[in-house]
Amino acid sequence: MKKFLSEFVGSIEYKNVSGTDLSKIEVDSLVFDSRAVKAGSLFFALPGTHTTGNRFIASAIKNGAVAVVYEGEITDDENKSIEESMAGREVAFLKVKSSRFAMSPMSACFYDYPSKKLVVYGVTGTEGKSSTVAFIWQLLRLSGFKAGFISTVQYSLGGEAIANPEHQTTPEATIVQRELYEMLENGCTHAVVESSSHGLSEKTNRLGDVLFDCGAFMNVTLEHLEFHGTYEQYKSDKANLFRTLDKHEHRKSIAGKETVVPAVGIVNLEDPAAVYFADCTANKVIGFTTEGKAGKHAVESGAVELPAVPSGIPVVSAKNIVSTSTGISFDLTVGGKSVSVKAPVPGAFNAYNIMTAIISVNETTGKSIEELAAACQKLESVKGRMTVVDEGQPFEVIVDYAHTPSSFETIFPPVKNRCKGKIISVFGSGGERDTKKRPLQGKIAAEYCDYVILANEDPRGEDEMALLRDIAAGSIEGGKVEGKDLFLIPDRPTAIRKAFALAGKDDIVLLLGKSHENSIIFKDHIMPYDEISEAKKALGELK
């Protein structure tokens, strides 16, 4: 893709500080990392937590940038470096209020607004996003549609899924718009985007110019308060996905044919915020529920008090949920009609994710519930989501991404319900992130697990033992005793081996929090790490 700057700069408000003729500046890539700049790049100088992107403008120009979008003031020292790097070349300088916010409209315009030519699904929630995105994508493909997706674990630009090497759920706007464009170029008609609260926030505006047709809300719990500030703001940022449904008419050119895409919002009725999300759109909203049987109430046999179902919202429910180590089955009830669903993906909580996928594809494509239910037999689990590691050991090992109090309350009860032996968990908590959740994690784990082993997740700049002791405080409150059934072992490989040493026949070991990620982040270095590979290696040592 190549365009003159004048062709897409009209999408933002700016001041042409350099006075350059923008119709003569040809751009062939949009970049926000100066190290990735090449000849013909436009460089966005983004503000950072510890520094400013303006410090890297000179480096970007030296690498070949022909245009720079920046905010704030450029210092005298920075100006001197910039002049030296230009070496007589003409470079356009555009000053904006927010360079990060400007990336979205500029990227969308540069790539010819790809979401106007795709049926776009967004999935938001504290938990369940990656699996739901994967299931929607798989059901679309199984139904004969060419689709791509963007998610934490993997992505696809129209072909098979590729591992995502980054720790970022929703990429920056330049990447989102480029990947949607590449999906189109590869013949896709549908795209599924994992929509994080960061990505939906107006602070980052990563998804600000994606025209969503279907928005799914999985849940919203205590998480990422270090970014959003309050729970209410966190909830509101997520709800931008539903507000977006009302910002366009859903008239799109799909495969060259003018189409009105059915717009729909889908909400988890077991979450108290369901009404809030439903009220954020005037479009059709459908609710789904397991009646509390797939989450934290799965062990309970009596009636479960759940939020009242809002009037006027059609309800889809999953009943008779059966989960084993190899898969899940349930009866899907829609409008009084019941359809059997079986899928080779373990974890009772996947009832939420599969229901959402079925509703999403049914509402936007017209494929029948029966067809989609039958296709679920071919679904594949996402790596690191209730992934069973079996090397012939007498106990069960499960790797999952659960790392919040609510996700613990979702996965622990069903596991406890079917476990014939002990439950042993290994987990930690991210450094420089929300600290309020740490004791809650520890307390919930203490309630359901016989042994709790605390280990590094991504300590970043924090003291690893102090971080683990924050979690341990909750476990101790829950009755665990350090050195007896509570262990603090920062080195994760060592912690895993401790868990396996404690495990015996019919026990279940849960390795939580790292999942698909490929590293552990410390203050001064990043350690390559793969949880599943490490588990297999440790199990091999037992033989």
Secondary structure as GFF3:
##gff-version 3
##sequence-region A 1 543
A	DSSP	beta_strand	3	4	.	.	.	ID=ss1
A	DSSP	three_ten_helix	5	7	.	.	.	ID=ss2
A	DSSP	three_ten_helix	9	11	.	.	.	ID=ss3
A	DSSP	beta_strand	15	16	.	.	.	ID=ss4
A	DSSP	three_ten_helix	22	24	.	.	.	ID=ss5
A	DSSP	beta_strand	26	27	.	.	.	ID=ss6
A	DSSP	beta_strand	29	31	.	.	.	ID=ss7
A	DSSP	three_ten_helix	34	36	.	.	.	ID=ss8
A	DSSP	beta_strand	41	44	.	.	.	ID=ss9
A	DSSP	three_ten_helix	53	56	.	.	.	ID=ss10
A	DSSP	alpha_helix	57	62	.	.	.	ID=ss11
A	DSSP	beta_strand	67	70	.	.	.	ID=ss12
A	DSSP	alpha_helix	76	86	.	.	.	ID=ss13
A	DSSP	beta_strand	92	95	.	.	.	ID=ss14
A	DSSP	alpha_helix	99	110	.	.	.	ID=ss15
A	DSSP	three_ten_helix	114	117	.	.	.	ID=ss16
A	DSSP	beta_strand	119	124	.	.	.	ID=ss17
A	DSSP	alpha_helix	129	142	.	.	.	ID=ss18
A	DSSP	beta_strand	147	150	.	.	.	ID=ss19
A	DSSP	beta_strand	154	156	.	.	.	ID=ss20
A	DSSP	beta_strand	162	163	.	.	.	ID=ss21
A	DSSP	alpha_helix	173	185	.	.	.	ID=ss22
A	DSSP	beta_strand	190	194	.	.	.	ID=ss23
A	DSSP	alpha_helix	197	200	.	.	.	ID=ss24
A	DSSP	beta_strand	214	217	.	.	.	ID=ss25
A	DSSP	alpha_helix	225	228	.	.	.	ID=ss26
A	DSSP	alpha_helix	231	244	.	.	.	ID=ss27
A	DSSP	beta_strand	251	254	.	.	.	ID=ss28
A	DSSP	beta_strand	257	260	.	.	.	ID=ss29
A	DSSP	beta_strand	264	268	.	.	.	ID=ss30
A	DSSP	alpha_helix	274	278	.	.	.	ID=ss31
A	DSSP	beta_strand	284	289	.	.	.	ID=ss32
A	DSSP	beta_strand	315	323	.	.	.	ID=ss33
A	DSSP	beta_strand	328	334	.	.	.	ID=ss34
A	DSSP	beta_strand	337	343	.	.	.	ID=ss35
A	DSSP	alpha_helix	350	365	.	.	.	ID=ss36
A	DSSP	alpha_helix	369	375	.	.	.	ID=ss37
A	DSSP	three_ten_helix	376	378	.	.	.	ID=ss38
A	DSSP	beta_strand	387	388	.	.	.	ID=ss39
A	DSSP	beta_strand	396	400	.	.	.	ID=ss40
A	DSSP	alpha_helix	405	418	.	.	.	ID=ss41
A	DSSP	beta_strand	423	427	.	.	.	ID=ss42
A	DSSP	alpha_helix	437	448	.	.	.	ID=ss43
A	DSSP	beta_strand	451	454	.	.	.	ID=ss44
A	DSSP	alpha_helix	464	477	.	.	.	ID=ss45
A	DSSP	beta_strand	486	488	.	.	.	ID=ss46
A	DSSP	alpha_helix	492	502	.	.	.	ID=ss47
A	DSSP	beta_strand	508	512	.	.	.	ID=ss48
A	DSSP	beta_strand	519	521	.	.	.	ID=ss49
A	DSSP	beta_strand	526	528	.	.	.	ID=ss50
A	DSSP	alpha_helix	531	540	.	.	.	ID=ss51
###
